[in-house]
């Protein structure tokens, strides 16, 4: 009977979290009475921060904040750290969603979401936006953040960051741009740190289709079990610093122009599949060979450097120019004569497909250079490499 009552109580609490969830509108200057109940009464930044950080009579699981720039496009300026101790739940995360300045819908829809330069900007100065120790189950969508403290953007456990850009512009001290805690995800994001780590990641994190560039280190991994898929990591000191971490999985990435593409010291039990590691001084470096790692279908190209140190080439590797279209200009698509086209690991008729049916899989993050025709994926611009 106690178990039944506990289950009913849990169900009631979940239902209440949805019932109590509220939608708020936020603009830099605010409007009206600034309670966020409509665009005509939008919260300003100070009112929003007080509400989002309140332990009571403030933010609640399931709440959604829509951030909209001013009509002239101007964005938000932090006056202090934003670190909320309030968390969402697995069934009712708290969301911040950036929308276009033209948005008038009181409950914006996907067509109102902001991409590229339309995304609301948040200038941090010396402050921090988000936390990597509290506020679990927060989602951040469609924001551009610049700042000089670290991290510029922080996310705690069970969070999601989608279509966001974080840039640490401090040119005097080494400070990272994005800090991600356990069991969280970054999707279609861009991260840069002028003098430090673009991404500081702990355990059970996933990065999908992100652009990491022009930093002393692209990914700095401090715990095991991190998945990096379909990302571009360009012009960094170390592209991915695995350290001694285990179970690091890197798939379908393009790593270009780094001093060391992937630095693994002694990390093991990882998989490295379908990656281009090109024009790095050293493509992949381990201080001690780690036979437990699995390498396959990677393209190594270093005209003036070393492909691998204590790293086996693996299965079906390619050691040739991947023929990126215009990598110096940030275009990492494959030219029509690239050896990486259709050369990736793929399902075959012997692995669950009908006889004669095979997918074509390229190596690297970007696909064919198909300026005309179909098959290029979604048409929305996410503000970085197209």
Secondary structure by P-SEA (a helix, b strand, c coil): caaaaaaaaaaaaaaaaaaabbbbbbccccccccccccccccccaaaaaaaaacccccccccbbbbbbccccbbbbbbcccccccbbbcccbbbbbbbbccccccccccccccccccccbbbbbccccccccccccbbbbcbbbbbbcccccbbbcccbbbcbbbbbbcccccccccbbbcccccccbbbbbbccccccccccbbbbcbbbbccccccbbbcccbbbbcbbbbcccccccccccccbbbbcbbbbccccccccccccccbbbcccccccccccbbbccccccbbbcbbbbbbccccccccccccccccccccccccccccccccccccccccccccccccccccccbbbbbbcccccccccccccccccccccccc
